[in-house]
Amino acid sequence: MRAQRLSETNLQEKLAAGTARLETAKQLLAEARAGIHEEDATIREFEQRVFENSLVQRSLEAQIADLEKDVSSARAVLVEAEAARTAGMVQSVTLKKSVKDKEVALHCAEHKIATLEAKFEEHTKATLADRTLFEEEIAKLMEYLEAETAARLIAEGALQAARQRATPGGR
């Protein structure tokens, strides 16, 4: 009879311990789920920022391409103006005034090219600086995303282990 009471007490203690472990596992599961939801929201936010930064980068690259086309166009105008100037110098003295007019036009074109090249250089420097910042930001975000993903996988592994321990045949 005493052995039966001891066995009964031992079973009750094991039941209480199992119940306590189950409650702890449930609490850990709830905390892990809340953490995962928060991490998912943070990850989505960072993914959105990365997407927005890539759109800005594409826009800036398109602007650079447009500026490069403008510079090429201006250089073509310069080449044409220089050819016209050379042809004007070969002409007779009666065309001297016409040659002077073309030299003025050439000077304006050279000034415009210099201005465009300066603007292009400034814009290129600014764009490269922005691009570097965006690439650094993207790298940081990717590192954070990888860390968050790893943390999430660990939490999911812990959750899976807790579930397996909680099931009757889990151990």
RODO-2510 file (C-alpha; in nm, 4 decimals, decimal comma):
residues 171
     n   res          X          Y          Z
     1     m     0,0000     0,0000     0,0000
     2     r     0,2807     0,2338     0,0872
     3     a     0,4520     0,1532    -0,2444
     4     q     0,1316     0,2354    -0,4269
     5     r     0,1093     0,5745    -0,2499
     6     l     0,4713     0,6475    -0,3317
     7     s     0,4121     0,5517    -0,6932
     8     e     0,0987     0,7661    -0,6970
     9     t     0,2872     1,0616    -0,5438
    10     n     0,5715     1,0114    -0,7903
    11     l     0,3258     1,0088    -1,0812
    12     q     0,1565     1,3238    -0,9484
    13     e     0,4948     1,4981    -0,9236
    14     k     0,5833     1,3924    -1,2772
    15     l     0,2424     1,5159    -1,3962
    16     a     0,2947     1,8518    -1,2226
    17     a     0,6454     1,8815    -1,3698
    18     g     0,5167     1,7900    -1,7150
    19     t     0,2341     2,0414    -1,6827
    20     a     0,4806     2,3123    -1,5765
    21     r     0,7051     2,2308    -1,8738
    22     l     0,4043     2,2388    -2,1030
    23     e     0,3026     2,5830    -1,9737
    24     t     0,6594     2,7070    -2,0143
    25     a     0,6708     2,5692    -2,3685
    26     k     0,3384     2,7369    -2,4461
    27     q     0,4695     3,0669    -2,3133
    28     l     0,7926     3,0320    -2,5146
    29     l     0,5879     2,9486    -2,8220
    30     a     0,3717     3,2581    -2,7779
    31     e     0,6790     3,4766    -2,7265
    32     a     0,8514     3,3237    -3,0280
    33     r     0,5445     3,3826    -3,2437
    34     a     0,5243     3,7459    -3,1317
    35     g     0,8945     3,7909    -3,2018
    36     i     0,8609     3,6349    -3,5456
    37     h     0,5688     3,8611    -3,6309
    38     e     0,7707     4,1664    -3,5264
    39     e     1,0723     4,0453    -3,7230
    40     d     0,8555     3,9808    -4,0283
    41     a     0,7224     4,3362    -4,0126
    42     t     1,0740     4,4752    -3,9763
    43     i     1,1987     4,2626    -4,2657
    44     r     0,9117     4,3779    -4,4875
    45     e     0,9902     4,7379    -4,3979
    46     f     1,3568     4,6928    -4,4865
    47     e     1,2695     4,5139    -4,8091
    48     q     1,0455     4,8084    -4,9004
    49     r     1,3300     5,0506    -4,8313
    50     v     1,5685     4,8458    -5,0441
    51     f     1,3110     4,8432    -5,3238
    52     e     1,2583     5,2203    -5,2977
    53     n     1,6336     5,2822    -5,2956
    54     s     1,6745     5,0685    -5,6073
    55     l     1,4040     5,2751    -5,7792
    56     v     1,5866     5,5954    -5,6872
    57     q     1,9111     5,4451    -5,8138
    58     r     1,7500     5,3526    -6,1462
    59     s     1,6119     5,7039    -6,1767
    60     l     1,9540     5,8543    -6,1136
    61     e     2,1121     5,6197    -6,3670
    62     a     1,8530     5,7289    -6,6242
    63     q     1,9365     6,0932    -6,5502
    64     i     2,3065     6,0202    -6,6013
    65     a     2,2302     5,8547    -6,9348
    66     d     2,0287     6,1612    -7,0410
    67     l     2,3130     6,3917    -6,9404
    68     e     2,5598     6,1780    -7,1349
    69     k     2,3361     6,2094    -7,4417
    70     d     2,3247     6,5888    -7,3923
    71     v     2,7047     6,6032    -7,3725
    72     s     2,7357     6,3925    -7,6870
    73     s     2,4900     6,6207    -7,8621
    74     a     2,6807     6,9285    -7,7498
    75     r     3,0080     6,7751    -7,8681
    76     a     2,8512     6,7037    -8,2056
    77     v     2,7446     7,0696    -8,2231
    78     l     3,1024     7,1677    -8,1376
    79     v     3,2428     6,9465    -8,4134
    80     e     2,9994     7,0951    -8,6624
    81     a     3,0847     7,4490    -8,5527
    82     e     3,4579     7,3820    -8,5858
    83     a     3,4066     7,2429    -8,9364
    84     a     3,2069     7,5486    -9,0309
    85     r     3,4785     7,7750    -8,8898
    86     t     3,7483     7,5975    -9,0894
    87     a     3,5429     7,6237    -9,4077
    88     g     3,4804     7,9938    -9,3401
    89     m     3,8527     8,0670    -9,3071
    90     v     3,9172     7,9198    -9,6518
    91     q     3,6606     8,1459    -9,8140
    92     s     3,7389     8,4837    -9,9590
    93     v     3,7786     8,8118    -9,7783
    94     t     3,4181     8,8967    -9,8604
    95     l     3,3030     8,6182    -9,6295
    96     k     3,5150     8,7425    -9,3370
    97     k     3,2114     8,8829    -9,1540
    98     s     3,0313     8,5530    -9,1926
    99     v     3,3334     8,3755    -9,0464
   100     k     3,3332     8,6082    -8,7447
   101     d     2,9648     8,5343    -8,6838
   102     k     3,0366     8,1633    -8,6892
   103     e     3,3253     8,2122    -8,4461
   104     v     3,0851     8,3802    -8,2063
   105     a     2,8467     8,0874    -8,2448
   106     l     3,1374     7,8493    -8,1845
   107     h     3,2368     8,0349    -7,8696
   108     c     2,8796     8,0113    -7,7419
   109     a     2,8744     7,6394    -7,8195
   110     e     3,2085     7,5872    -7,6420
   111     h     3,0812     7,7818    -7,3436
   112     k     2,7640     7,5759    -7,3413
   113     i     2,9671     7,2549    -7,3637
   114     a     3,1939     7,3669    -7,0805
   115     t     2,8890     7,4539    -6,8717
   116     l     2,7218     7,1221    -6,9538
   117     e     3,0404     6,9285    -6,8819
   118     a     3,0800     7,1051    -6,5473
   119     k     2,7172     7,0316    -6,4600
   120     f     2,7587     6,6755    -6,5801
   121     e     3,0713     6,6318    -6,3691
   122     e     2,8988     6,7770    -6,0617
   123     h     2,5948     6,5596    -6,1173
   124     t     2,8130     6,2544    -6,1755
   125     k     3,0031     6,3165    -5,8509
   126     a     2,6795     6,3668    -5,6597
   127     t     2,5253     6,0586    -5,8177
   128     l     2,8296     5,8463    -5,7415
   129     a     2,8259     5,9664    -5,3818
   130     d     2,4530     5,8900    -5,3574
   131     r     2,5088     5,5538    -5,5201
   132     t     2,7846     5,4705    -5,2738
   133     l     2,5567     5,5666    -4,9861
   134     f     2,2737     5,3601    -5,1305
   135     e     2,5031     5,0620    -5,1836
   136     e     2,6267     5,0902    -4,8256
   137     e     2,2674     5,1192    -4,7034
   138     i     2,1676     4,8180    -4,9144
   139     a     2,4655     4,6198    -4,7806
   140     k     2,3703     4,7083    -4,4218
   141     l     2,0083     4,6186    -4,4877
   142     m     2,1091     4,2899    -4,6490
   143     e     2,3303     4,2053    -4,3492
   144     y     2,0450     4,2928    -4,1161
   145     l     1,8032     4,0887    -4,3247
   146     e     2,0380     3,7902    -4,3138
   147     a     2,0791     3,8277    -3,9376
   148     e     1,7038     3,8564    -3,8904
   149     t     1,6479     3,5559    -4,1154
   150     a     1,9025     3,3544    -3,9158
   151     a     1,7384     3,4612    -3,5904
   152     r     1,4018     3,3661    -3,7307
   153     l     1,5298     3,0233    -3,8341
   154     i     1,6737     2,9716    -3,4853
   155     a     1,3435     3,0747    -3,3291
   156     e     1,1553     2,8428    -3,5620
   157     g     1,3976     2,5612    -3,4718
   158     a     1,3409     2,6277    -3,1029
   159     l     0,9685     2,6351    -3,1630
   160     q     0,9848     2,3063    -3,3528
   161     a     1,1921     2,1494    -3,0745
   162     a     0,9457     2,2743    -2,8135
   163     r     0,6589     2,1289    -3,0118
   164     q     0,8336     1,7957    -3,0421
   165     r     0,8987     1,7895    -2,6693
   166     a     0,5364     1,8795    -2,6023
   167     t     0,3998     1,5930    -2,8114
   168     p     0,3750     1,2530    -2,6366
   169     g     0,6244     1,0788    -2,8681
   170     g     0,8424     1,3901    -2,9114
   171     r     1,1407     1,2667    -2,7089
***
